[in-house]
Amino acid sequence: MADFLSLHTALSGILAARAGVETTSHNVANAHSTGYTRQRVTQLSREYGHRASYGVVGTGTTVDGIDRLRNEFLDMRVRAGLGLTAGLDVRASLLASVEEALAEPELGIGAVLADTWNAFEELSLSPTDPAARRNVIATLQALATRINTVAIGWERVGADAAVSIEQDINEVNRLLDEVAGLNDAIRRSTGLDTPNDLLDRRDLALDRLAELIGATSRQMEDGTVKVSVNGLTVVFGDKVNELGWNRDDATITHPSGVDVTPGGAVAEYQRFLQDVLPNYQAQFRQFVDTLVANLNERHRAGADIEGTPGEDLFAFDADTFTLTLLVTDPDRLAASGTPFALHDGRNAASLAALREEAVEVDPTKSIVLDNWWREIVTDIGVNARTARDAAAAQASLQSAAELARLGAHGVSIDEEMVALIEYQHAYQASARVMTAVDELLDQLITRTGLVGR
């Protein structure tokens, strides 16, 4: 009877080694699969044994399960960083686009303003020169074009951000459905087998949700996860609360009717659309409005080449952010300070003096137009550079966190090769035990009773 138990003991070793080889093979095959967590066979000695006169003899091993080598703390650390990293990347990208639309300093509004003041100054010296007058019209048209180009560029950046956030919300809802489906599959498979690959897929989806919207998750007793965004539940078991997106005011809504305060990339897109871009556009609109008002006021104070009083140079539609040059005929430029004084360029000189004279912005603030524009450009540039530096610093920290998690969760080919050799030797040893027991049985069965014949 003991010999037959030895065969069963050897068989248990063979089966355990085979499970180890199969698991190692699965690890190696998925060494480069995104989100895969390496697995290990857990073996335990059998709880019962063969009782002999000299003691209890063990009866082999059993495979207790196949464990995922997953560290929940590292997951939480990485996911917290994913949302912050994605948000800073989006902020840096959007501010860089805003800065690029300015095209400063060579092709920006600052250079065109300088050309405008120079053109008026030349006209003040030669008010009857047709070339000087055409030069003024050309620089004014260039100024209007450049201002409109910046406004259109910023509108395009805002439109792109709105499209991006809408796409991200759609992806978030798709991922929420995926997590709910995986929750249901994992809950149904728990107790029957180990759904390691389903758990990997769910963790990958949770990583992406953390990156997109700053979602957090909590493990439940039945194996499912509860997913929340800023305290609002979006997945509970196999139930999903999909998020809504309002393009008009850039708000994100929960089915309960409560506005969602997101994290991650979506938060920065929302912040840009609701606060950052409108603030820059308001500053720009105020600058252009003040510039146009002062140019028009001073131009109306003069007279053109025929003695006619000056008209408004520009029309500015603040709602559509469109600047239009009204005076396109060089002879209509009011360069003279008095009617019919052809060689009087005092009004052109007054227009050129806006280069250095402070203008009133509001009752509490007066500033030179060029300096004001430089302040706007500098503020945008500093913010863009700060965002780039913050994104680079956070990316370095996030890389370290992900490397730590990869070291704990990822597959090492060298480590798997060592494990494969160990299981191979264990298999061979168990097979040799079975062969030895078989030879003993052969001796017992075929030779018993031959002595004395």
C-alpha positions in Angstrom: 0.0 0.0 0.0 2.9 2.4 0.8 4.4 1.8 -2.6 1.2 2.8 -4.3 1.1 6.0 -2.2 4.6 6.7 -3.3 3.4 6.6 -6.9 0.6 9.1 -6.1 3.1 11.3 -4.3 5.4 11.3 -7.3 2.4 12.1 -9.6 1.5 15.1 -7.4 5.0 16.4 -7.9 4.8 15.9 -11.7 1.4 17.7 -11.9 2.7 20.6 -9.8 5.8 20.9 -11.9 3.7 20.9 -15.1 1.5 23.7 -13.7 4.7 25.7 -13.0 6.0 25.1 -16.5 2.6 26.2 -18.0 2.5 29.3 -15.8 6.0 30.2 -16.6 5.3 29.7 -20.3 2.3 32.1 -20.0 4.5 34.7 -18.3 7.1 34.5 -21.1 4.4 34.7 -23.8 3.0 37.9 -22.2 6.4 39.5 -21.3 5.6 42.5 -23.6 1.8 42.5 -23.2 0.6 45.9 -21.9 -0.8 45.7 -18.4 0.1 42.0 -17.8 1.0 41.0 -14.3 3.4 38.1 -13.8 1.9 35.0 -12.1 3.3 32.3 -9.8 2.1 28.8 -8.8 1.5 28.5 -5.1 2.2 24.9 -3.8 1.3 23.4 -0.4 2.1 20.0 1.1 -0.9 17.7 1.4 -2.7 18.1 4.7 -3.0 14.3 5.3 -0.3 11.7 5.2 0.3 7.9 5.5 0.6 6.8 9.1 3.2 4.2 9.7 4.7 2.6 12.8 7.6 5.0 12.6 5.5 8.1 12.0 3.4 10.0 9.4 4.8 9.9 5.9 3.8 12.8 3.6 1.8 12.2 0.5 3.0 14.9 -1.8 2.1 18.4 -2.9 -1.0 20.2 -4.2 -1.3 23.4 -6.3 -3.1 25.9 -4.1 -3.6 28.4 -6.9 -1.9 30.8 -9.4 -1.3 34.2 -7.8 -0.9 37.5 -9.5 2.2 39.3 -8.1 0.3 42.6 -7.8 1.0 45.4 -5.3 -2.0 47.5 -4.5 0.1 50.3 -2.9 2.1 50.7 -6.1 -1.1 50.8 -8.1 -2.5 53.6 -6.0 0.8 55.5 -6.2 1.0 55.2 -10.0 -2.7 56.0 -10.6 -2.4 59.1 -8.4 0.5 60.2 -10.5 -1.1 59.4 -13.8 -3.9 61.9 -13.3 -1.4 64.7 -12.3 1.0 63.9 -15.1 -1.7 63.8 -17.8 -3.1 67.1 -16.5 0.2 68.9 -16.5 0.9 67.6 -20.0 -2.4 68.9 -21.3 -1.8 72.3 -19.6 1.7 72.6 -21.1 0.4 71.6 -24.5 -2.5 74.1 -24.5 -0.5 77.0 -23.2 2.2 76.2 -25.8 -0.5 76.4 -28.5 -1.7 79.8 -27.1 1.9 81.1 -27.1 2.5 79.8 -30.7 -0.5 81.7 -32.0 1.1 84.9 -30.8 4.1 84.4 -33.1 6.1 86.7 -31.0 8.5 88.4 -31.4 9.3 88.4 -35.1 5.9 87.9 -36.6 3.7 89.0 -33.7 1.5 92.0 -32.9 4.4 93.7 -31.1 6.4 93.9 -34.4 3.4 95.2 -36.4 2.7 97.8 -33.7 6.3 99.1 -34.0 5.9 99.2 -37.8 2.7 101.2 -37.4 4.3 103.8 -35.2 7.2 104.1 -37.6 4.8 104.5 -40.5 2.9 107.3 -38.8 6.2 109.0 -37.9 7.4 108.9 -41.5 4.0 110.3 -42.6 4.3 113.1 -40.2 7.6 114.1 -41.8 6.2 113.8 -45.4 2.4 114.1 -45.2 2.0 114.6 -48.9 4.2 111.7 -49.9 1.9 109.0 -51.6 4.4 106.3 -50.7 4.3 107.2 -47.0 0.5 107.2 -47.0 0.4 103.8 -48.7 2.9 102.5 -46.2 0.6 103.6 -43.3 -2.4 101.8 -45.0 -0.3 98.6 -45.4 0.9 98.6 -41.8 -2.6 99.2 -40.5 -4.0 96.4 -42.6 -1.2 94.2 -41.4 -2.1 95.1 -37.8 -5.7 94.2 -38.3 -4.8 90.9 -40.0 -2.4 90.0 -37.2 -4.9 90.7 -34.5 -7.5 88.7 -36.3 -5.1 85.9 -36.8 -4.3 85.7 -33.1 -8.0 85.7 -32.2 -8.7 83.0 -34.7 -5.7 80.9 -33.5 -7.0 81.1 -29.9 -10.5 80.2 -31.0 -9.0 77.2 -32.8 -7.1 76.1 -29.7 -10.3 76.3 -27.7 -12.2 74.3 -30.3 -9.6 71.7 -30.3 -9.7 71.5 -26.6 -13.5 71.1 -26.7 -13.2 68.2 -29.2 -10.5 66.6 -27.1 -12.5 66.7 -23.9 -15.5 65.3 -25.6 -13.5 62.5 -27.0 -12.0 61.8 -23.5 -15.5 61.8 -21.9 -16.6 59.3 -24.6 -13.6 57.1 -23.8 -14.3 57.4 -20.1 -17.8 56.1 -20.6 -16.6 53.3 -22.7 -14.0 52.3 -20.0 -16.7 52.5 -17.3 -18.8 50.0 -19.3 -15.7 47.8 -19.7 -15.0 47.9 -16.0 -18.6 47.0 -15.1 -18.5 44.1 -17.5 -15.2 42.8 -16.1 -16.6 43.2 -12.6 -19.5 41.0 -13.5 -17.2 38.4 -15.2 -14.8 38.4 -12.2 -17.6 38.1 -9.7 -19.0 35.1 -11.5 -15.6 33.4 -11.9 -14.4 33.9 -8.3 -14.4 30.5 -6.5 -14.4 28.6 -9.8 -11.0 29.6 -11.1 -8.5 32.5 -10.8 -9.5 35.3 -13.3 -6.0 36.7 -13.4 -6.2 37.9 -17.0 -9.5 39.6 -16.4 -8.0 41.3 -13.4 -5.2 42.6 -15.6 -7.6 44.0 -18.1 -9.6 45.7 -15.4 -6.4 47.2 -13.8 -5.4 48.5 -17.3 -8.8 50.2 -17.6 -8.5 51.7 -14.1 -5.1 53.1 -15.0 -6.6 54.8 -18.1 -9.5 56.2 -16.1 -7.1 57.6 -13.5 -5.2 59.3 -16.3 -8.2 60.7 -18.1 -10.4 61.9 -15.3 -8.7 61.1 -12.0 -10.9 58.2 -11.1 -10.2 56.2 -7.9 -11.2 52.6 -7.2 -11.9 50.5 -4.1 -11.9 46.7 -3.9 -15.1 45.2 -2.7 -15.6 41.9 -0.9 -17.0 40.1 -4.0 -14.0 40.8 -6.1 -15.5 43.8 -7.9 -14.3 47.4 -7.7 -16.2 50.6 -7.0 -15.0 53.5 -9.2 -15.6 57.1 -8.1 -14.7 60.5 -9.5 -14.3 63.1 -6.8 -16.6 61.2 -4.5 -19.4 60.5 -7.1 -19.8 56.8 -7.9 -19.6 56.0 -11.6 -19.2 52.1 -11.4 -20.7 49.9 -8.7 -20.6 46.2 -9.5 -22.0 45.9 -13.0 -23.9 49.2 -12.8 -22.6 52.3 -14.6 -23.4 56.0 -14.2 -22.2 57.5 -17.5 -21.0 61.1 -17.5 -22.5 63.8 -19.7 -20.7 66.7 -21.4 -22.2 70.1 -22.0 -20.2 71.8 -24.7 -21.8 75.3 -24.1 -20.4 75.8 -20.6 -17.8 73.0 -20.5 -19.4 71.2 -17.6 -19.5 67.5 -16.9 -22.6 66.1 -15.3 -23.4 62.9 -13.3 -26.7 61.1 -13.9 -27.8 62.4 -10.4 -27.7 66.0 -11.9 -24.6 67.0 -9.9 -21.7 68.6 -11.7 -18.6 66.5 -11.7 -15.2 68.0 -10.7 -12.8 65.8 -12.6 -9.1 65.2 -12.4 -6.5 64.1 -14.9 -6.5 65.4 -18.5 -10.2 66.2 -18.5 -9.7 68.6 -15.6 -7.1 70.7 -17.4 -9.2 70.8 -20.6 -12.2 72.0 -18.6 -10.1 74.6 -16.7 -8.7 75.9 -20.0 -12.1 76.3 -21.6 -13.8 77.8 -18.5 -11.0 80.0 -17.1 -7.7 80.2 -18.8 -8.7 80.9 -22.4 -11.5 83.3 -21.5 -9.2 85.2 -19.2 -6.6 85.6 -22.0 -9.3 86.5 -24.5 -10.7 89.1 -22.1 -7.2 90.7 -21.7 -6.7 90.7 -25.5 -10.1 92.1 -26.2 -9.5 94.9 -23.7 -6.1 95.7 -25.3 -7.5 95.8 -28.8 -10.5 97.8 -27.8 -8.3 100.4 -26.1 -5.9 100.4 -29.0 -8.7 101.0 -31.5 -10.4 103.6 -29.4 -7.2 105.7 -29.1 -6.3 105.3 -32.8 -9.8 106.3 -33.9 -9.9 109.3 -31.4 -6.7 110.7 -32.6 -7.4 110.1 -36.3 -10.7 111.9 -36.0 -8.9 114.9 -34.6 -7.1 115.6 -37.9 -7.9 116.3 -41.5 -7.2 114.3 -44.7 -5.4 115.6 -47.8 -8.6 117.3 -49.0 -9.3 119.0 -45.6 -12.1 116.6 -44.7 -12.2 115.6 -40.9 -10.7 112.3 -40.1 -12.9 109.2 -39.7 -12.5 106.1 -37.6 -9.6 104.0 -38.7 -10.9 100.7 -37.4 -14.2 99.0 -36.5 -13.9 96.4 -33.8 -16.6 93.8 -33.2 -15.9 92.5 -29.7 -18.5 89.7 -29.9 -17.0 88.0 -33.0 -13.5 89.4 -32.2 -13.1 90.9 -35.7 -11.0 94.0 -36.4 -11.7 95.7 -39.8 -9.7 98.6 -41.3 -12.2 101.3 -42.5 -9.8 103.7 -44.1 -8.3 102.0 -47.2 -7.7 105.1 -49.3 -4.3 106.7 -48.6 -5.7 110.2 -49.3 -8.3 109.7 -46.5 -5.5 109.5 -43.8 -5.9 112.5 -41.5 -2.3 113.4 -41.2 -2.9 117.2 -40.9 -3.7 118.9 -37.7 -5.7 121.6 -39.5 -7.8 121.6 -42.7 -6.1 122.3 -46.0 -2.6 122.5 -44.4 -1.0 120.0 -46.8 2.4 120.0 -45.3 1.1 119.8 -41.7 1.9 116.4 -40.2 1.0 117.1 -36.6 -1.9 114.6 -36.4 0.3 111.8 -37.9 2.9 112.7 -35.2 0.1 112.6 -32.6 -0.7 109.0 -33.8 3.0 108.1 -33.7 3.3 109.4 -30.2 1.1 106.5 -29.0 4.3 104.6 -29.0 5.4 106.3 -25.8 2.3 108.0 -24.3 0.4 106.2 -21.6 -3.3 105.6 -22.4 -6.1 105.1 -19.9 -7.2 101.5 -19.5 -9.6 102.2 -16.7 -10.0 104.9 -14.0 -7.2 103.3 -11.9 -4.7 102.3 -14.6 -2.8 104.0 -17.4 -0.1 102.3 -19.5 1.8 102.6 -22.7 0.2 100.3 -25.4 3.5 98.6 -26.3 4.3 97.9 -22.6 0.8 96.6 -22.1 1.1 94.1 -25.0 4.6 93.0 -23.7 3.0 92.3 -20.3 0.3 90.1 -21.9 2.9 88.2 -24.0 5.3 87.8 -21.1 2.5 86.5 -18.8 1.6 83.9 -21.4 5.2 82.9 -22.0 6.0 82.6 -18.3 2.9 80.5 -17.7 3.7 78.2 -20.7 7.3 77.8 -19.5 6.2 77.1 -15.9 3.8 74.4 -17.2 6.5 72.8 -19.4 8.9 72.6 -16.4 6.2 71.2 -14.1 5.2 68.6 -16.7 8.8 67.6 -17.2 9.4 67.3 -13.4 6.2 65.3 -12.9 7.0 63.0 -15.8 10.3 62.1 -14.1 8.6 61.3 -10.9 5.9 59.3 -12.7 8.6 57.4 -14.6 10.2 56.3 -11.3 6.8 55.2 -9.9 6.0 53.2 -13.0 9.4 51.6 -13.0 8.9 50.5 -9.4 5.6 49.0 -10.3 7.0 47.3 -13.4 9.7 45.8 -11.2 7.1 44.3 -8.9 4.5 43.4 -11.5 6.4 42.9 -14.8 7.9 39.8 -16.3 11.7 39.3 -16.1 12.8 36.9 -18.8 15.9 35.9 -16.8 13.8 35.2 -13.7 11.4 33.1 -15.8 14.2 31.1 -17.3 15.5 30.3 -13.8 11.9 29.2 -12.7 11.6 27.1 -15.9 14.8 25.2 -15.1 13.6 24.7 -11.5 10.3 23.3 -12.6 12.0 21.1 -15.2 14.3 19.6 -12.6 11.4 19.1 -10.3 9.5 17.3 -13.1 12.4 15.1 -13.9 13.0 14.3 -10.2 9.3 13.3 -9.7 9.4 11.2 -12.8 12.6 9.5 -11.6 10.8 8.7 -8.2 7.9 7.2 -10.1 10.3 5.1 -12.2 12.1 3.9 -9.0 8.8 3.0 -7.3 7.7 1.2 -10.5 10.9 -0.9 -10.4 10.3 -1.8 -6.7 6.8 -2.9 -7.5 8.0 -5.0 -10.4 10.5 -6.7 -8.1 7.7 -7.3 -5.5 5.1 -8.6 -8.0 7.2 -10.7 -10.3 9.6 -12.3 -7.9 7.5 -12.9 -4.8 7.1 -16.7 -4.1 10.0 -17.8 -6.3 12.4 -18.6 -3.5 12.3 -22.3 -2.5 10.8 -23.5 -5.8 
